[in-house]
Each structure stands twice: as C-alpha cells, then as structure tokens.
Amino acid sequence: MAPASPERGTLVAFAAKDGQIALDGTGGNSPFAAALVDKLPVPGLEISLMFRQVRDEVLERTRNLQEPHTYGSLSGVPFYLAGPAQGQDRLPEADPVLAWASLRPQEEEQLAALATQGDTRSMVGLAYRRLNAASGDFRPAEAVELFTRAAEAGSPVAEFELGKLYEKGIGVDPDPARALELYRQSAAQEFPDALNDLGYLYFQGGLGLPVDRRRALAYFERAADQRHPEAQFNFAALVDDGLVPGKGPQDAAKYLYAALRSGNANVLDILETRSDMFKLETRKALQALLRENDFYDQGIDGQFGEGTRRGLRRAYGQEE
C-alpha cells in the first residue's frame, strides 16, 4: 500500500512499511497484533514510545522481516492510550512543559535514543523537559538546540516553540525578526498555535508589525478552523462584534460551541458567568445548537439561566 498522509493530529499505524508484506505468524494473532496486545494496556507509556516498542517487538518476532510504521503528526503534548501509570498524575495538557516533565526517567532515555535517530517529536519532548525550571534540570540552551534540529527537519511545533524562545530571549539573545520568521514558517504548515499568535500580532501590532486587522482576522479564522479553542473563542467574539464581513450570530455560535466541546475550561467559565458579553442573537443561536445536540431542552430566549448553564456544562462534558 502507498504511504498514508493523515491530517495533523492523527496517527495511522501500519503492520508493515509501504512495500512490505505483513506476516500472519503461526499463532492466533499476527506478530503486529500480538505486539499491540502486549503494549496497548501498559499505563504510563506515551503513544509514540508505545509504537516504537511495538516496532521493536515485531522486528524481533519476525527476525527483521517485518517493520511496522506510523504516519502522521501528533501535537506537542504527550498522550497515553492506557492512562497514566500508578502514582503518575493526570497530564497538565494545557502546559506542554509540565506534561513532558511528568514522563518517567526510563521514558526520557527512550526519547533521547529516538531523538538521536532523528525523531522530531522526541526532540520536541526533550526540549520541553529542558525548559522546566522547577525540575532542577533547566537547560534552555539545550532546548534551543533540540528545537532547532526539529525545526530544521520541518516540525511546525518546534518552529513555533523556537520562535517563542527567540521572542522572549530564553536560551538565546532576543531576536524579534527571527521569532517572526519562525512563527510564519510554522503557520505556513497550518500549526494552530502559530496561526493564533500571528493573529494577535497583526491585531495589536506586535514584534514591529503594523496593525492589520484584515490579516489578523484571516489568521484567527484559519486557527479556529484548525480547532484551536482560544482562536475559536476569539473569532466568535470578533464575529459577534460585527468585524468579520459575511458572518453573523449563527457563525459566532458555531465557533463558541466548537470551543466549548473542545473541553476548554476558560470558555465554559466565560459562557457561564459573562455570557452577556455576546449579543442576544448569538446567545440564542448557541442555545439552539445546544438543543439541536440534545444538551438543552428549554426555550430559545438568549437568557443563560440555570437550564442553559446546565446545557453548557453537559456540552463541555462536565454533567450527564
């Protein structure tokens, strides 16, 4: 089969590389299935490391005749299919530095080995760990080196994070022009954090850029369409304010609903406590979406009483 080209944020795993034949094996399961059975239930095993271990097990079982392969580009945050290990806290997903810092020491060794082999996600993970000032292992210059290697290999996450370091002068001398160049490179690959930040920079005139509201709106919309919760909320507010030509209350509500469904706690808090920042028609349209999706069964009046707030919490995933 030909190589897969999944969307960003999606990982596709094949039992063998393109051009190879996947063996059936001699037992009840194929070598690939047997390796998955071994590794899928292991708590605290980050998904990239898990599939690397699956690959190693299949190579061993088939005497190097079959090598599984994954395609795709996951976010910069670690992900555990079987949840955290015993004694390991739930990942602070909003902060990739703390999330990668929660990996166990033996996993860092695996990341280092993979980074040496050119795996960009492992480079990014190690770089985040080197930026954790609370760990006693704060090595920003090493983080710059790791992000640089991953960025040169085409990682949009690394381009964005390296841009932040150049903007703030962490591990390197501040260089706004270099930061802006890296943000643009990352945004060119539709990385949502970079798109959202460029929206802010053009909206406010940051990093020496002239204020350009039209370009800012275009970046916010692209980030929102990449399902970036903050951008979805920001773009909804701009639509609600009448600043986006051709879009109205229905569009604002659509983006608010998507941001809420993403599980963003800040969006839920604002909609529960400060819903009047949005116009009545936008609030009505959001109520209609909640009712259409069986989260709300009362009137469409734009008043966010307890019934609507309960619907918001249900859409967020907080209540059944």
C-alpha positions in Angstrom: 0.0 0.0 0.0 1.1 3.6 -0.6 2.2 5.8 2.4 -0.7 7.4 4.3 -1.0 11.2 4.6 -3.3 11.7 7.6 -4.4 15.1 8.9 -2.4 16.9 11.6 -3.2 15.5 15.0 -3.9 12.0 13.6 -1.6 8.9 13.9 -2.0 6.0 11.5 -0.2 2.8 12.3 0.5 0.0 9.7 1.7 -3.5 10.5 4.5 -3.0 7.9 6.1 -0.3 5.9 4.7 0.5 2.5 6.1 -2.0 0.0 6.4 -4.7 2.7 4.2 -7.7 3.4 2.7 -8.1 6.8 3.2 -11.7 8.1 0.3 -13.7 9.6 2.5 -15.6 12.0 2.0 -19.0 13.4 -0.2 -18.3 16.5 -3.7 -16.9 17.0 -2.5 -13.4 16.3 -0.1 -11.9 13.8 3.2 -10.5 15.1 1.9 -7.0 14.9 -1.4 -7.8 16.6 0.4 -9.7 19.3 2.8 -6.8 20.0 -0.2 -4.4 20.2 -1.9 -6.8 22.7 1.3 -6.6 24.8 1.7 -2.8 24.7 -1.8 -1.2 24.5 -2.8 -1.9 28.1 0.5 -0.6 29.6 -0.2 2.5 31.7 2.1 5.5 31.5 3.5 4.5 28.1 3.5 7.6 25.8 1.9 6.7 22.4 5.0 7.4 20.3 7.2 5.3 22.6 4.5 2.6 22.6 4.5 2.2 18.8 8.3 2.2 18.8 8.2 -0.7 21.3 5.7 -2.4 19.1 8.0 -2.0 16.1 11.0 -3.4 18.1 8.9 -6.4 19.2 7.7 -7.2 15.7 11.2 -6.9 14.3 12.3 -9.4 17.0 9.4 -11.8 16.4 9.9 -11.8 12.6 13.7 -11.8 12.6 13.8 -8.3 11.0 11.5 -9.4 8.1 8.7 -7.0 9.0 8.9 -3.5 10.4 5.7 -1.6 11.4 5.5 2.0 10.6 3.4 5.0 11.7 2.4 8.0 9.7 1.0 11.4 10.9 1.9 14.4 13.0 0.7 14.5 16.6 0.6 17.6 18.8 3.4 18.6 21.1 1.6 17.1 24.1 2.3 13.6 25.3 -0.6 11.1 25.0 -1.3 7.9 26.9 -3.7 5.3 25.5 -3.9 3.4 28.7 -3.8 6.5 31.0 -1.0 7.5 33.4 1.0 5.0 35.4 0.4 4.3 39.1 1.4 7.3 41.1 1.6 9.5 37.9 -0.8 12.4 37.9 -3.1 13.3 35.0 -1.1 15.3 32.4 -1.5 19.1 32.6 -2.3 19.2 28.9 -2.5 23.0 28.8 1.2 23.2 29.6 3.4 21.0 27.4 6.5 21.8 29.6 4.8 20.3 32.6 3.2 17.5 30.6 6.6 16.3 29.2 8.2 16.8 32.6 5.8 14.1 34.0 7.4 11.4 31.9 9.3 8.8 33.9 13.1 8.7 33.8 13.2 5.5 31.7 11.0 7.2 29.1 13.4 10.1 28.9 16.1 7.6 28.0 13.9 6.3 25.1 13.2 9.8 24.0 16.9 10.6 23.9 17.6 7.5 21.8 14.8 8.3 19.4 15.9 11.9 19.1 19.4 10.7 18.2 17.7 8.7 15.4 16.1 11.9 14.0 12.6 11.6 15.5 11.3 15.2 15.7 8.6 14.6 18.3 11.1 13.1 20.7 13.4 16.1 20.1 10.4 18.4 21.0 9.6 16.3 24.1 13.1 16.5 25.4 13.3 20.3 24.6 10.1 20.8 26.7 11.7 18.9 29.6 14.8 21.1 29.4 12.5 24.2 29.9 11.0 23.0 33.2 12.6 25.4 35.7 11.0 23.6 38.6 12.7 20.3 37.9 16.3 21.3 38.7 17.1 20.3 35.1 16.5 23.7 33.4 18.8 23.8 30.4 17.3 26.4 27.9 20.3 26.4 25.6 19.9 22.6 25.1 16.2 23.2 24.5 17.1 25.7 21.8 19.4 23.2 20.2 16.7 20.5 20.2 14.0 22.7 18.9 16.4 24.0 16.2 17.2 20.4 15.0 13.5 19.5 14.9 12.6 22.8 13.2 15.2 22.2 10.5 13.6 18.8 10.0 10.3 20.5 9.4 8.4 20.2 12.7 5.9 23.1 12.9 5.7 22.6 16.7 9.4 23.1 17.0 9.3 26.2 14.7 6.6 27.8 16.9 8.3 27.0 20.2 11.7 28.1 18.9 10.1 31.3 17.8 8.8 31.9 21.4 12.3 31.4 22.8 13.7 34.0 20.3 10.9 36.4 21.1 11.4 36.1 24.9 15.2 35.7 24.8 15.3 32.3 26.6 18.4 30.3 25.9 19.3 32.8 23.1 19.6 36.5 22.6 16.2 38.1 21.8 15.6 38.4 18.1 12.1 39.5 17.1 12.8 39.2 13.4 13.9 35.6 13.8 10.9 34.9 16.0 8.5 36.3 13.4 10.2 34.2 10.7 9.7 31.0 12.7 6.1 31.8 13.5 5.4 32.3 9.8 7.1 29.1 8.9 5.0 27.2 11.5 1.8 29.0 10.3 2.6 28.0 6.7 2.1 24.4 7.9 -1.2 25.4 9.5 0.0 24.9 13.0 -2.9 26.4 15.0 -0.8 28.0 17.9 1.3 29.9 15.3 -1.8 31.0 13.4 -3.4 32.3 16.5 -0.3 34.1 17.7 0.1 35.8 14.3 -3.5 36.9 14.6 -2.7 38.6 17.8 0.5 40.1 16.5 -1.3 41.6 13.5 -4.3 42.7 15.5 -2.2 44.5 18.1 0.9 45.4 16.0 3.4 43.2 17.9 7.0 42.4 17.0 7.3 45.5 14.9 4.4 44.6 12.6 1.9 47.3 11.5 -1.6 46.8 12.7 -3.5 44.9 10.0 -7.0 43.8 11.2 -7.8 42.1 7.9 -4.8 39.9 8.1 -5.4 39.3 11.8 -8.9 38.1 11.1 -7.7 35.7 8.4 -5.1 34.2 10.8 -7.7 33.9 13.6 -10.1 32.1 11.2 -7.5 29.7 10.0 -6.6 28.9 13.6 -10.2 28.5 14.5 -10.8 26.1 11.6 -7.9 24.1 12.9 -9.9 23.6 16.1 -7.8 25.8 18.3 -10.1 26.6 21.2 -8.7 30.0 22.1 -8.9 31.1 18.4 -12.4 29.7 18.1 -13.5 31.8 21.1 -11.6 34.9 19.8 -13.0 34.6 16.3 -16.5 34.1 17.7 -16.1 37.4 19.7 -14.9 39.2 16.6 -17.8 37.9 14.5 -20.2 38.9 17.3 -18.8 42.4 17.3 -19.6 42.6 13.5 -15.9 42.8 12.5 -16.0 39.8 10.1 -17.7 40.6 6.8 -20.2 38.0 5.8 -20.6 36.3 9.2 -23.2 36.7 11.8 -24.7 35.3 15.0 -25.0 31.7 13.6 -21.3 31.7 12.8 -20.3 33.1 16.2 -22.4 30.5 17.9 -20.8 27.7 15.8 -17.3 28.7 16.9 -18.4 29.1 20.6 -20.0 25.7 20.5 -16.9 24.1 19.0 -14.6 25.8 21.6 -16.9 24.5 24.4 -16.9 21.0 23.0 -13.1 21.0 22.9 -13.2 20.9 26.7 -11.7 24.4 27.2 -12.5 25.3 30.8 -12.0 29.1 30.2 -14.7 29.1 27.5 -17.1 27.3 29.9 -16.4 29.8 32.7 -16.9 32.8 30.5 -20.2 31.5 29.0 -21.5 30.6 32.4 -20.5 33.8 34.2 -20.2 36.5 31.5 -22.4 35.4 28.6 -23.8 39.0 28.3 -20.5 39.9 26.5 -22.2 38.3 23.5 -25.2 39.8 21.7 -28.6 38.4 22.3 -28.9 36.8 18.8 -25.6 35.0 19.3 -26.7 33.6 22.7 -30.0 32.4 21.1 -28.1 30.7 18.3 -25.9 29.0 20.9 -28.9 27.8 22.8 -30.3 26.4 19.5 -27.1 24.5 18.9 -27.2 23.1 22.5 -30.8 22.0 21.9 -30.1 20.5 18.5 -27.4 18.4 20.0 -29.6 17.2 23.0 -27.7 19.2 25.6 -30.6 21.6 26.3 -34.4 21.2 26.1 -35.8 24.6 27.1 -36.7 27.9 25.3 -34.6 29.9 22.9 -34.6 33.3 24.6 -30.9 34.2 24.9 -31.1 34.2 28.7 -28.4 32.0 30.2 -30.2 30.8 33.4 -29.6 27.5 35.2 -31.1 25.4 32.4 -28.7 26.9 29.8 -25.8 26.7 32.1 -26.5 23.1 32.7 -26.6 22.6 29.0 -23.2 24.3 28.6 -21.7 22.0 31.3 -23.1 19.0 29.5 -21.7 20.1 26.2 -18.4 20.7 27.9 -18.5 17.1 29.3 -19.0 18.0 33.0 -22.5 16.6 33.5 -24.6 13.8 32.1 
